[in-house]
Structures are given as structure tokens and as C-alpha cells.
Amino acid sequence: MRFSCSERNIRAVRVLILALLLPLALSGCMIAPASVHSSTASDAAGVAQKMVGKRYRAGGSSPEAGFDCSGLVHYSYGRTGLAVPRSTERLRATALPIKVADLRRGDLVFFDQEGKKYGHVGIYLGEGRFVHAPSSGKVVRADRLDAPYWKRHLSEVRRLPA
């Protein structure tokens, strides 16, 4: 039995190989799940940052009434036109997990507090800082993620889906 290696046969084999390997090669280029457009998230972080100094109030979600942690997130994203859940638990369930190394302005940072693994939430500002409404008797403020207390209590970081 003799096989002919004509130029035509070689091209046909190359096309077949490409057709079989192309989907495999492209699978490594898959795009991550859609998340909130970075300008929306950045705008929400800017809104939250402008709330620094506003008083804390349990159940609060406006500059006039004051804010609790999830109320600040709800208000800040709402001002950009994006409706997000009002509770920390529902925010966490809605947002997609990411790595700390992948944090971008507007991502959500969750902390374990008061015996709850995800009892507190803030909005990442960039450069290692986040804004949040800490607790009763305090005001909305910006803190560093690498501060000993926050570093010890950071439980997870997430990004809101589109």
C-alpha cells in the first residue's frame, strides 16, 4: 500500500487538525462571567466616598437618616442606577467571588463581625482602601484593608454581576 503526500492532501490534513484544535485553543480565552461595568462600580465607590462623615444608623440608607453598612452599598450603587440587594447576606449571595489580588474600585469587601462570617460589607476604593459604615456611634469612614483589625476579619471579596 502506497500513500501519496500531495500538497492537496497535506492542506486537507492541516485544515482538519485546525478544525479539531481551534475550539480547544479558544477555550483558554473564555471571558470571565459578566460583572458590573467598571465605570458603574467606580462611580458607586465615588458616591460612597462622598458619604464619609455621615452618621451610622442601623437600618439607615440615606445621607439624611444615616447608613448601616449594606445601606451604604445599596444607596451608592442606587445613585448610579444599579439596584442591588439591601442586606449584607443578599449582597453576598448576588455578587461573584473574586481573589483579593483582583480587587477593583467598587468591588465589595466582606468581613466577619459579631459572630457572623459575612456580617459587615464595604466598598473597595482602590490602593488598599475601602469605605464603610462601621457601627453605632460612629460615622461612615475609609479604612485600609491591611490595618491589623480589618486584615484579620476580611472574609471575602466579591464583584457584582452585570
SVG drawing of the C-alpha trace seen along z (x, -y; Angstrom):
<svg xmlns="http://www.w3.org/2000/svg" viewBox="-34 -65 38 67">
<polyline fill="none" stroke="black" stroke-width="0.4" points="0.0,0.0 1.4,-3.3 0.3,-6.8 0.7,-9.9 1.6,-13.1 0.4,-15.6 0.2,-19.2 -3.6,-19.0 -3.7,-16.1 -1.3,-18.0 -3.6,-21.1 -6.7,-19.0 -5.0,-17.4 -3.9,-20.8 -7.5,-22.1 -8.8,-19.1 -6.3,-19.5 -7.1,-23.2 -10.8,-22.5 -10.3,-20.0 -7.9,-22.0 -9.3,-25.5 -12.2,-25.0 -9.7,-23.6 -7.3,-26.5 -10.1,-29.1 -11.4,-27.6 -8.4,-29.1 -9.6,-32.5 -13.0,-32.3 -14.2,-35.6 -15.0,-35.6 -18.6,-36.0 -20.0,-39.4 -19.7,-41.8 -20.8,-45.4 -19.2,-47.7 -16.1,-49.2 -17.3,-52.8 -20.5,-52.0 -18.6,-50.3 -16.1,-53.2 -19.0,-55.7 -20.6,-53.8 -17.3,-53.9 -17.2,-57.7 -20.7,-58.1 -19.8,-56.1 -16.6,-58.1 -18.7,-61.3 -20.7,-59.9 -17.6,-59.8 -18.6,-61.6 -22.3,-60.8 -23.6,-59.1 -24.1,-55.4 -27.7,-54.3 -28.9,-50.7 -31.3,-50.2 -30.2,-53.5 -29.8,-54.0 -29.7,-57.7 -27.4,-60.7 -30.2,-62.3 -31.1,-59.3 -27.6,-57.8 -26.2,-54.5 -25.6,-51.0 -23.0,-49.0 -25.4,-47.4 -27.5,-50.6 -24.3,-52.5 -23.7,-49.9 -27.4,-50.0 -27.5,-53.8 -24.2,-54.2 -25.0,-51.7 -28.6,-53.0 -27.2,-56.5 -25.5,-55.0 -28.8,-53.5 -28.0,-49.9 -30.4,-48.3 -28.6,-46.0 -30.0,-44.0 -30.3,-45.8 -28.9,-43.2 -25.3,-42.1 -26.4,-38.5 -28.2,-39.1 -25.4,-41.3 -23.0,-38.4 -25.3,-35.9 -25.7,-38.2 -22.0,-39.1 -19.4,-36.8 -16.4,-35.7 -13.0,-37.1 -9.5,-37.0 -8.1,-39.8 -5.4,-40.3 -8.1,-41.1 -9.9,-43.8 -11.0,-46.8 -12.6,-50.0 -16.3,-49.4 -15.9,-45.7 -17.4,-44.6 -15.4,-43.6 -16.9,-41.3 -15.8,-40.9 -16.6,-38.6 -18.1,-40.5 -20.4,-39.9 -20.1,-36.1 -21.2,-36.3 -18.7,-35.2 -20.1,-37.9 -21.6,-40.3 -20.1,-43.5 -19.6,-44.9 -17.8,-47.8 -16.9,-49.2 -13.3,-49.0 -11.9,-52.3 -8.5,-51.2 -5.0,-51.4 -5.8,-49.2 -8.7,-51.3 -12.4,-50.8 -15.3,-52.8 -17.9,-51.5 -20.4,-52.4 -18.8,-50.8 -21.1,-50.7 -23.4,-52.5 -21.9,-55.8 -19.5,-56.1 -19.6,-57.7 -19.0,-56.4 -15.3,-56.3 -12.5,-55.0 -10.1,-52.4 -7.2,-50.3 -7.6,-46.6 -4.2,-46.0 -4.9,-47.6 -4.5,-44.8 -8.2,-44.6 -9.6,-44.6 -6.9,-42.3 -7.8,-39.8 -11.5,-40.0 -11.6,-40.1 -13.6,-37.0 -14.2,-37.5 -14.2,-39.9 -16.9,-39.9 -17.9,-41.7 -21.5,-42.5 -22.7,-40.8 -23.9,-42.9"/>
</svg>
